[in-house]
């Protein structure tokens, strides 16, 4: 089997799958997206202090940690590394805690 045949067979077997470069780009994009989401959450928390609207900060952190927890859960599902499971539980728990605080704060009004 020559290299052209091997390449053709590999492409047909991996049809629809991202190649190594695309997978790395997706991973890096995910990290950048999470960083931007974290920075925006911090800005929203600061604005919630300025405008005295704690709901704004709680909702921002709830969304951020939900994204973080689900990203880590996906990583755990693919790698089965316990560190990803721990991060997923912490992130999802924080998201739930912020969401509950948000609901309790709104119900007190």
N, C-alpha and C positions, 0 to 999 in steps of 0.2 A: 504494500500500500504506500503510495507516494504522499508527499506532504499536502498536495492539493486535495486528494481524496480524504485525508484525515481532517483537514480543515472543513471540507464540505460536510462530512459526517458530524463533526462537532457542532457546526452551525445548525444542522437539522435537529440534533438532539437537544440543543439549548435554545430552540426557537421560542421567542417570547420572554426569555430569561435575560436579566441585565448582565452585561459582561462585567469583568472585574473593575474596570474604570468607572462604569455607570454605578455600580454598587458603592464604590468609594465616594463618588460624587454625592450620591443620595445620603450616605452616612454623614458626610461633612455638611450637607445642606440641612440635615436634621439638627446637627449641633448648632449651626448658625441660627436656625429658626428658634431653637430653644433659648439661645442666648438673647436674641432680640425680644422674644416673649418675656423673658425674665427682666430685661431692662425696662420694657414698657410697663410691666407689672409694678416695678419700683416707682416709675414716674406716676402711675395712677394712684399708688399709695400716697405719694407726696402730695398730689393734687387733692386727694381725699382729705388730707390734713388741712390744706390751705382753704378748701371750700367747706370744711366741716361736714363731709358726707362719707362716713365710714363704709357705707355700702359699696361705694366705688372701689375702695381698696380690697375689701373682702371678696368681691366678685372677680377682681383681677387675679388675686392669689388663687382663688378656687379654680379658675380656668387654667392658669399656669401649671399648678400641681396636677390637675387632671391630665394635661398634655404630657407632663413629665412621667407620671405614673403609668400611663398607657404606653408610652415609648419604652419604658423599662420592662413592662410586662411583655411587650412584643420581643424585646431583646432576650428576655428569659425564655420565652417559648422557643426561640430559635437556637439558643446556646445551652440552655439548662444550667447556667451558672447561677449559683445561689446568691451571689452579690446583686444580680439583676432582680431577683425575686424580692430581696430585702428592700432595694430602692423602690421597686414597684409598690410594695405594701406601704412604705413610708410616704411616697408621693400620693398614692390614692387615699391614704388615711388623712393626709394634710388637706387634700382637696375636699374630702367629705367634711372635715372639721370646719374649714372656712365656709363651706356651703351651709352647714348647720348654723354657724354663727350669723351668717347673712339672713337666714330665714328667721331666727330668733330675734334678731335686731329689727327686722321689718314687722314682726308680729307685735312687738312692744309699742309700736307707734299708735 
